[in-house]
């Protein structure tokens, strides 16, 4: 791979329910340094840290915990990604929880506002909730919905106060250009999805979003699915992959906050890295949701470091 890489550690975990994800980016960098130091030697690197303790209250937004702080972190990451792209770097983002992906995509749209962005969302979950539908209030389950156009759902169940409504609108308009939507439903492909709520699945059907489940992967194989997906997104000008480690089976991905059975095998994940990361249209790649506090032997960052090494 000949792209000039910049590693960005986004050590933010406010969107997750389980503490520890903010330590994931550092743990992954350490695992790479131990296993494949050549990947980091001489590479540009930036670390973004959350306020600790979080100084902005979240008690007034029970259906969007920490939304004020997440709005700040999203914009910090967006500015970092935009700057990297403007300097002709290829951002490889190590993020805490998956709400950070809002910032990564925002940075791409700020840098390239006239381009169509195709998104590979490799994840056990759909992340298509909003404050109106969330059963938990955790914003890592809202990342994709924050990037898409506003769509009325028949499944809205939460009554939001004005503060939540205001900051949800701010999240959707995050970034220097305040563009919304960031992506279109026909420009996203979900891979490995198997854990979702009725409200999210209804949105998939309403918007006709492309999705590949574990059954699809078993029937077709990951190589064919990636080939089909690249063809499906061929009209997009650029590609971005968001890889949540809980997309992998818990036998590999124990060190994450929301593991789900029947996930990707290591070989499946390796194909995702080897095919999508060096693809000529790919402009950014993100790895999210490593939680070292749930992983006694650090097997999770070690496995992901091997995946990166195989692709880079």
For each residue, the residues with C-beta under 8 A, 3 or more apart:
1: 5 277 278 311 312
2:
3: 90 278
4: 44 88 89 90
5: 1 43 44 89 90 91 92 312
6: 43 44 45 46 84 87 89 90 91 92
7: 29 40 43 44 45 46 92 94
8: 45 46 47 48 77 80 81 84 91 92 93 94
9: 25 26 29 45 46 47 48 94
10: 25 48 73 76 77 80 93 94 95 96 100 103 104
11: 22 23 24 25 26 47 48 49 50 96
12: 15 22 48 50 70 73 77 95 96 97 99 100
13: 16 19 20 21 22 50 96 97
14: 50 54 65 66 69 70 73 97 99 139
15: 12 65 66 70 97 98 99 100 138 139 140 142 143
16: 13 19 21 96 97 98 99 138 140 257 289 291
17: 136 138 257
18: 21 257 258 291 293 294
19: 13 16 22 293
20: 13 23 24 257 291 292 293 294
21: 13 16 18 24 96 97 257 289 290 291
22: 11 12 13 19 25 49 50 96
23: 11 20 26 27 96 291 292 293
24: 11 20 21 27 28 94 95 96 288 289 290 291 292 301
25: 9 10 11 22 28 29 47 94 95 96 290
26: 9 11 23 29 30 47
27: 23 24 30 31 290 292 298 300 301
28: 24 25 31 32 94 287 290 301 304 305
29: 7 9 25 26 32 33 40 45 94
30: 26 27 33 34 301
31: 27 28 34 35 298 301 302 304 305
32: 28 29 35 36 37 39 40 305 308 309
33: 29 30 37 40
34: 30 31 37 305
35: 31 32 302 305 306 309
36: 32 39 305 308 309
37: 32 33 34 40 41
38: 41
39: 32 36 43 308 309 312
40: 7 29 32 33 37 43 45
41: 37 38
42:
43: 5 6 7 39 40
44: 4 5 6 7 84 89
45: 6 7 8 9 29 40
46: 6 7 8 9 80
47: 8 9 11 25 26
48: 8 9 10 11 12 73 76 77 80
49: 11 22 52
50: 11 12 13 14 22 54 69 73 96
51: 54 55 56 69 72
52: 49
53:
54: 14 50 51 58 66 69
55: 51 69
56: 51 66 68 69 72
57: 60 68
58: 54 61 65 66 67 68 69
59: 62
60: 57 161 163 164
61: 58 64 65 66 67 68 131 137 161 163 164 167
62: 59 65 137
63: 131 132 134 137 158 160 164
64: 61 67 131 134 137 139 142 164 167 168
65: 14 15 58 61 62 137 138 139
66: 14 15 54 56 58 61 69 70 139
67: 58 61 64 70 71 131 139 164 167 168 171
68: 56 57 58 61 71 72 167
69: 14 50 51 54 55 56 58 66 72 73
70: 12 14 15 66 67 73 74 99 102 139 171
71: 67 68 74 75 167 170 171 174
72: 51 56 68 69 75 76
73: 10 12 14 48 50 69 70 76 77 100 103
74: 70 71 77 78 99 100 102 103 106 171 174
75: 71 72 78 79 103 106 174 175
76: 10 48 72 73 79 80 103
77: 8 10 12 48 73 74 80 81 93 95 100 103 104 106 107
78: 74 75 81 82 103 104 106 107 110 174 175 176
79: 75 76 82 83 107 110 176
80: 8 10 46 48 76 77 83 84 91 107
81: 8 77 78 84 85 91 93 103 104 106 107 108 111 284
82: 78 79 85 86 107 108 110 111 175 176
83: 79 80 86 87
84: 6 8 44 80 81 87 89 90 91 107
85: 81 82 88 89 91 107 108 111 112 283 284
86: 82 83 111
87: 6 83 84
88: 4 85
89: 4 5 6 44 84 85
90: 3 4 5 6 84 282 283 284 285
91: 5 6 8 80 81 84 85 104 107 283 284 285
92: 5 6 7 8 284 285 286 287 308
93: 8 10 77 81 100 104 284 285 286 287
94: 7 8 9 10 24 25 28 29 286 287 290
95: 10 12 24 25 77 98 100 101 104 286 287 288
96: 10 11 12 13 16 21 22 23 24 25 50 100 288 289
97: 12 13 14 15 16 21 100 140 257 288 289
98: 15 16 95 101 123 127 140 143 242 244 288 289
99: 12 14 15 16 70 74 102 139 140 142 143
100: 10 12 15 73 74 77 93 95 96 97 103 104 143 286 288
101: 95 98 104 105 143 144 147 242 286 288
102: 70 74 99 105 106 143 146 147 171 174 182
103: 10 73 74 75 76 77 78 81 100 106 107 174
104: 10 77 78 81 91 93 95 100 101 107 108 240 242 284 286
105: 101 102 108 109 117 119 147 182 183 240
106: 74 75 77 78 81 102 103 109 110 174 175 179 182
107: 77 78 79 80 81 82 84 85 91 103 104 110 111 175 284
108: 81 82 85 104 105 111 112 117 238 240 283 284
109: 105 106 112 113 117 175 177 179 182
110: 78 79 82 106 107 113 175 176 177 179
111: 81 82 85 86 107 108
112: 85 108 109 115 117 237 238 283
113: 109 110 177 179
114:
115: 112 237 238
116: 184 187 235 236 237 238
117: 105 108 109 112 182 183 187 236 237 238 239 240
118: 187 188 189 233 236 238 239 240 281
119: 105 147 183 187 188 189 239 240 241 242
120: 189 191 229 239 240 241 242 272 276
121: 127 144 188 189 190 191 242
122: 190 191 192 241 242 243 244 247 264 272
123: 98 126 127 190 191 192 193 242 243 244 246 247
124: 192 193 194 195 244 246 247 258 259 260 263
125: 141 193 195 196 244 246 258 260
126: 123 144 190 193 196 200 201 204 211
127: 98 121 123 140 141 142 143 144 145 200
128: 142 144 145 196 199 200 203 204
129: 133 134 135 141 142 145 197 199 200
130: 133 134 142 145 146 153 168
131: 61 63 64 67 134 137 142 158 160 164 165 168
132: 63 153 156 157 158 160
133: 129 130 153 155 156 157 158 197 199 200
134: 63 64 129 130 131 137 138 141 142 158
135: 129 197
136: 17 141
137: 61 62 63 64 65 131 134
138: 15 16 17 65 134 141
139: 14 15 64 65 66 67 70 99 142 143
140: 15 16 97 98 99 127 143 289
141: 125 127 129 134 136 138
142: 15 64 99 127 128 129 130 131 134 139 145 146
143: 15 98 99 100 101 102 127 139 140 146 147 242
144: 101 121 126 127 128 147 148 188
145: 127 128 129 130 142 148 203
146: 102 130 142 143 168 171 172
147: 101 102 105 119 143 144 172 181 182 183
148: 144 145 151 181 182 183 184 185 188 207
149: 180 181 184 185
150: 172 181
151: 148 203 206 207
152: 156
153: 130 132 133 156 199 202 203
154: 202
155: 133 198 199 202
156: 132 133 152 153
157: 132 133 199
158: 63 131 132 133 134
159:
160: 63 131 132 164 165 168
161: 60 61 164 165
162: 165 166
163: 60 61 166 167
164: 60 61 63 64 67 131 160 161 167 168
165: 131 160 161 162 168 169
166: 162 163 169 170
167: 61 64 67 68 71 163 164 170 171
168: 64 67 130 131 146 160 164 165 171 172
169: 165 166 172 173
170: 71 166 167 173 174
171: 67 70 71 74 102 146 167 168 174
172: 146 147 150 168 169 180 181
173: 169 170 178 179 180
174: 71 74 75 78 102 103 106 170 171 178
175: 75 78 82 106 107 109 110 178 179
176: 78 79 82 110
177: 109 110 113
178: 173 174 175
179: 106 109 110 113 173 175 182
180: 149 172 173
181: 147 148 149 150 172 184
182: 102 105 106 109 117 147 148 179
183: 105 117 119 147 148 187 188
184: 116 148 149 181 187 188
185: 148 149 188 207 208 209
186: 208 209 210
187: 116 117 118 119 183 184 233 236
188: 118 119 121 144 148 183 184 185 209 210
189: 118 119 120 121 210 211 212 229 232 233
190: 121 122 123 126 193 204 209 210 211 212
191: 120 121 122 123 212 217 225 229 247 272
192: 122 123 124 212 213 214 217 247 248 263 264 268
193: 123 124 125 126 190 196 211 212 213
194: 124 213 214 260 261 262 263
195: 124 125 258 260
196: 125 126 128 193 200 201
197: 129 133 135 200 201
198: 155 201 202
199: 128 129 133 153 155 157 202 203
200: 126 127 128 129 133 196 197 203 204
201: 126 196 197 198 204 205
202: 153 154 155 198 199 205 206
203: 128 145 151 153 199 200 206 207 209
204: 126 128 190 200 201 207 208 209 211
205: 201 202 208
206: 151 202 203
207: 148 151 185 203 204
208: 185 186 204 205
209: 185 186 188 190 203 204
210: 186 188 189 190 229 232
211: 126 189 190 193 204
212: 189 190 191 192 193 216 217 220 225 229
213: 192 193 194 216 217
214: 192 194 217 218 262 263 264
215: 218 219
216: 212 213 219 220 225
217: 191 192 212 213 214 220 221 222 225 264 268
218: 214 215
219: 215 216
220: 212 216 217 224 225 228
221: 217 224 225
222: 217 225 226 264 267 268 271 272
223: 226 227 271 275
224: 220 221 227 228
225: 191 212 216 217 220 221 222 228 229
226: 222 223 229 230 271 272 275 276
227: 223 224 230 231
228: 220 224 225 231 232
229: 120 189 191 210 212 225 226 232 233
230: 226 227 233 234 275 279
231: 227 228 234
232: 189 210 228 229
233: 118 187 189 229 230 236 239
234: 230 231
235: 116
236: 116 117 118 187 233 239 281
237: 112 115 116 117 281
238: 108 112 115 116 117 118 281 282 283
239: 117 118 119 120 233 236 276 279 281 282 283
240: 104 105 108 117 118 119 120 282 283 284 285 286
241: 119 120 122 272 276 277 282 284 285 286
242: 98 101 104 119 120 121 122 123 143 286 288
243: 122 123 247 269 272 273 285 286 287 288
244: 98 122 123 124 125 247 256 288 289
245: 248 253 255 256 287 288 289 290 300 304
246: 123 124 125 253 256 257 258 259 260 263 289
247: 122 123 124 191 192 243 244 253 263 264 269
248: 192 245 252 253 263 264 265 266 268 269 303
249: 252 253 261 262 263 264 265
250: 253 254 259 260 261 263
251: 254
252: 248 249 263 265 266 269 299 300 303
253: 245 246 247 248 249 250 256 259 263 300 303
254: 250 251 259 294 295 299 300
255: 245 290 291 292 294 295 298 299 300 301
256: 244 245 246 253 259 289 290 291 294 300
257: 16 17 18 20 21 97 246 289 291 294
258: 18 124 125 195 246 289
259: 124 246 250 253 254 256 263
260: 124 125 194 195 246 250 263
261: 194 249 250
262: 194 214 249
263: 124 192 194 214 246 247 248 249 250 252 253 259 260
264: 122 192 214 217 222 247 248 249 268 269 272
265: 248 249 252 268 269
266: 248 252 269 270 303 307
267: 222 270 271
268: 192 217 222 248 264 265 271 272
269: 243 247 248 252 264 265 266 272 273 307
270: 266 267 273 274 307 310 311
271: 222 223 226 267 268 274 275
272: 120 122 191 222 226 241 243 264 268 269 275 276
273: 243 269 270 276 277 307 308 310 311
274: 270 271 277 278 310 311
275: 223 226 230 271 272 278 279
276: 120 226 239 241 272 273 279 282 285
277: 1 241 273 274 282 285 308 311 312
278: 1 3 274 275 282 311 312
279: 230 239 275 276 282
280:
281: 118 236 237 238 239
282: 90 238 239 240 241 276 277 278 279 285
283: 85 90 91 108 112 238 239 240
284: 81 85 90 91 92 93 104 107 108 240 241
285: 90 91 92 93 240 241 243 276 277 282
286: 92 93 94 95 100 101 104 240 241 242 243
287: 28 92 93 94 95 243 245 290 304 308
288: 24 95 96 97 98 100 101 242 243 244 245
289: 16 21 24 96 97 98 140 244 245 246 256 257 258
290: 21 24 25 27 28 94 245 255 256 287 295 300 301 304
291: 16 18 20 21 23 24 255 256 257 294 295 300
292: 20 23 24 27 255 295 298 300 301
293: 18 19 20 23
294: 18 20 254 255 256 257 291
295: 254 255 290 291 292 298 299 300 301
296:
297:
298: 27 31 255 292 295 301 302
299: 252 254 255 295 302 303
300: 27 245 252 253 254 255 256 290 291 292 295 303 304
301: 24 27 28 30 31 255 290 292 295 298 304 305
302: 31 35 298 299 305 306
303: 248 252 253 266 299 300 306 307
304: 28 31 245 287 290 300 301 307 308
305: 28 31 32 34 35 36 301 302 308 309
306: 35 302 303 309 310
307: 266 269 270 273 303 304 310 311
308: 32 36 39 92 273 277 287 304 305 311 312
309: 32 35 36 39 305 306 312
310: 270 273 274 306 307
311: 1 270 273 274 277 278 307 308
312: 1 5 39 277 278 308 309
